Amino acid sequence: MTEPAVPPLVVGPMTLRSRLVVGTGKYIDGTTMRAAIAASGADCVTVAVRRERLFNAEGRSLLDELPLDQLTILPNTAGCFNADDAVRIARLGRDLLEQLGNAGSSWVKLEVLGDRATLLPDPIGTLEACRELVNDGFAVLCYSSDDPIMACRLRDAGATSVMPAGSPIGTGRGIANPAAIRIILELLKSPAHGGSPDYPVIVDAGVGTPSDVTLAMELGADGVLLNTGIAHASDPVRMAAAMRLGCDAGWLGARAGRIAKKLYATASSPWEGTITSIPGE
């Protein structure tokens, strides 16, 4: 019997082989980053466009460390705290990737943060920037809180994907509010609520272990985006491989049809015909 395959993830104009998207920040060096990305199986990576994040102390671009012929770059507006800055950075990212000929030039991961302590999204700034970027022809993937109403507002503003946080960026706390994520998935994917079953929802931020990734996928997410959970692991390459397996396991498990939970035990074998003695004894 052939092992079931996990199908590609379609997000607006892009089709990704892997449902795991990984970041490129916080690694100890470029060699480790490249090895971890390869082990993750991801064919899409996020890159912060702000100069202080895109270039190191020697002025070398992060993009020089990446196999651009093998990866699709998802530029993000990390570090922006208002809509104007986020829109400007998104346009810079588009210009940069167009020069490089990368397929991801027409999309952006939008982050408009509220403060430096929580790194939670500013809902008003995010919504404002989303509308402007959509009008400018971007496929916008919106980093959002786990607020279901805000998720619907972003979808209705034209966001290609809403990306609710599992927990705050870099915390490794996993899926802090599974019920909220489940509600977001129901609202965004249900025609009764103005959604579509094909609308891509990607859980973004806060996951720390493969089981966190699996849970996100078991809840019904279409993909998971993470960075710190891999980059700051003791063994980033091994953790990247584990995250890949967790993502696939969660997607398959969510669609396999789990057994119902019961209060009491159910015997695996029938009681009838139980052998009470061994012949000849």
Secondary structure by P-SEA (a helix, b strand, c coil): cccbbbbbbbcccccccccbbbbccccccaaaaaaaaaaacccbbbbbccccccccccccccccccccccccccccccccccaaaaaaaaaaaaaaaaaacccccccccccccccccccccaaaaaaaaaaaaaaacccccccccccaaaaaaaaaacccbbbbbccccccccccccaaaaaaaaaaaccccccccccbbbbbbcccccaaaaaaaaaaccccccccccccccccaaaaaaaaaaaaaaaaaaaaccccccccbbbbcccccccccccccc
